């Protein structure tokens, strides 16, 4: 239907009140984005929208928008687009799409109950099939006419032009899954109502009101809002209301209709005031003209009334109407805009024709739904930053805590990015994804997952992430501080343990850690143990950053972060590069400097560095190869190393080359038990070299104690203890189940917390309480009671989201950020960081769990 459950009596938000001001009520179908069917889920969408601008309709498959009062066409467009954006953002967060079209093709009548108000239930009882099949949407244009006699006169005098307006809006060729043969089957369905169509000759407001009272007395309708004439004085506002047009996916079409209708209203009002007689089209001829418009749309002939009853091409009828209204359009300041929009509309054709072309390409009705969903989301509606055109399928959504579209509006830092991605559109971006995959295959940008024989392409999303300069500056300072404190802690753990003696960290936390290794005590020199640290950070919904995890064993991701930038520059070269964007290209040399700084006195002035990997079977083999190549140092496996006379050598073509620093890219257990060049286990001889300080490992053995999730809870205290400084980075509130009081709180709040085993890695065995089943919670409860010191719990952080291109549209996904700190004679934060992306519906970002990555734009 076309009247709302709730309408603002003042008219300030739902239509217009001033003379010749504008307002639009748009009805939008609600469809399931997976099944493409019309679904009765409008109440879920409306529950998250304000009642002043959004309301329910007869069927629970329709959302109605009511624009603010507009004085100009630009203001009207902004109102339409803003409301669409807000409604679409909510709908898409629920897996739904909104369609501004007269009909949608896929409908199951049995699944579509009406909105449960007494009025709508009464209408179904009274009108039966008419109400049940009212699965149509229109756009009603209001023009402010405050004098009701004038409003009635205008309604009478604009009637002859209505067929052209209907043809311009035609967007409903399909009905109940079939091609109806009409461009606007909605108008045929609409005309079945007893009060739809032409009201006949009415000369005053008194006559109009008397006619309405007679219709109510007849029992045909129950209230004035059920008068569905093609044009009528509004039942609740001081306006004249156009009601014949289909909802239009393209918001510019609605603006064009509004501009033409306002000019028609102005002309009719001036003629009425001048006492000129109205030109009345005979009702049968008017009905024939409306039928012709519904049948043909813009692709056939129209009756150009009242000029002649002989059909003319639709383009001719439109051009004549626009030309006839030029004086009024110029008076209103609308001429150039309406002329341009009319040319644009005629060149593009009707939505009905575009839907049929979509169907003809593959014969799939679902493609028609995808088209109208996409056109409503974007098309040429101007949904996007600063009114920029956004092609179908790339409309900014609205997600709380989103870094790019927090309220459906585009954050300024993303405007240029969105403009380029939008110009490419979904099809263009899919082609760029193909180019991405080709580039990754050519360069071997892969990773492997335990248990899988084949490697995968490293997942990469096309939408870059921007970290603002202010944020990055604060993070850099905090990262250096944090890693310095952790490095001091590791040295202390394998030394005097003053941190325990002074009561900062309980001894059981250290002794109970699975990463406390005897090998950590082999480092006999003072100095840096964590040359390379990876710190995982997240933003919460308020935009505040905090540390999620520390990685001081073998942190990976540096090369993938660099390669992501290179991919962006290769396949999306047209993206605008903002001033201050940091280049990641210096990262390998910064890393090399920190690694060479680790060399001991035995290395002399020209220390030799190698990258030690397990080889192609390692999940990060691509990174090992790339970093070795970029640093200009050898990439070796354990079988390339020989310990001879207490020194480590690299064998190449039978020759020995001294090694002073080993950049360790394999786990400690693998290193110790792997064979050396002589076929013997490398571990015992390497231990001898380490103890003699003839070689340095970066990172040092035993560093995993710094990654421990129980130790994490004490990092703020470690910063104050070792550095005498207040922590600059926040942590997630963490509870140690090994402490009885904290354990009891955790057990009492399992459904509210994130539960982590202290020896978990890469998201392994994490239980997110709010998303866990009763069985999962019961299992983790038993494990905590059995071995409490092996578990920690954390408060749930509402991770920020960031747009990804999911193959069809932009959609929000949770993200984190891995930053890298290199520590030699000084500490530096790498100008390359890895954004990791969680799969849909998840907060776990690891690629081994289905996550992805992004190019991260760090602003300096």
Secondary structure by P-SEA (a helix, b strand, c coil): cccccccccccccccccccccbbbbbbbbbbcccccccccaaaaaaaacccccccccccccbbbbbbcccccaaaaaaaaaaaaaaaaaaaaaacbbbbccccccccccccccccccaaaaaaaaacccccccccbbbbbbbbbbccaaaaaaaaaaaccaaaaaaaaacccccccccccccccaaaaaaacccccccccccccaaaaaaaaaaaaaaccccccccccccccccccccccccccccccccaaaaaaaaaaaaaaaaaaaaaaaaccccccccaaaaaaaaaaaaaccccccccccccccccccaaaaaaaaaaaaaaaaaaaccaaaaaaaaaaaaaaccaaaaaaaaaaacccaaaaaaaaaaaaaccccccccccccccccccccccccccccccccccccaaaaaaaaaaacaaaaaaaaaaaaaaaaaacccccccccccccccccccbbbbbcaaaaaaaaaaaaaaaaaaaaaaaaaaccccccccccccaaaaaacccccccccccccccccccbbbbbbbbcccbbbbbccccccccccaaaaaaaaaaaaacccccccccccccccaaaaaaaaaaaaacccccccbbbbbbbbccccccaaaaaaaaaaaacbbbbccccccccccbbbbbcccbbbbbccccccccaaaaaaccccccccccaaaaaaaaacccccccccccccccccccccaaaaaaaaccccccccccccccccccaaaaaaaaaccccbbbbcccccccccccccccccaaaaaaaaaaaaaccccbbbbccccbbbbbbccccbbbbbbbbbbbbbbbccbbbbbcbbbbbbbcccccccccccccccccccccc
